[in-house]
Amino acid sequence: MNVFFSAMTRKQLEKLPDENPTIGILLCTAKNDTLVKMTLPADNNTIVASKYQLYLPTEQQLIAEVEKIKKEWEENQKR
């Protein structure tokens, strides 16, 4: 993920003036496992989002949400 994030950070030279720095959130799931990884630029002091929250969800909260959605999707596939 760091390689991809570094490449995207370098591409920021191509961003428009009103665009914010890149952040990385990776959500992966398999049959019996869910993984969440987050990364921010080293010099990042601010995160700007379209929906305001006091904090980012923890990796465990994101894992729980991915697993909940995955379970709902699997149940819908059985119908």
C-alpha positions, 0 to 999 in steps of 0.5 A: 500500500505504501508504494501505491500511496507514494505514487499517488502522493507524487501525482499530487503535482497534477492535482487542481489547486482546490483538491486535498492531499491523498489519504489511503484506506484499504478494505479487503475481505476474504471468506474468513478474514477482513483487513483494513489499512489506513495511511496519511501523508507524513506531513499531514495536519488536517483531514478534510472529508465530505461528512464531518466526524470527530474522528476516523473509525478505528481499523476494528470498527471498519473491519466490523462494518465490512464484515456486516456488509459482507454477511448481508451480501452473502445472505442476499446471494442465497435468495 
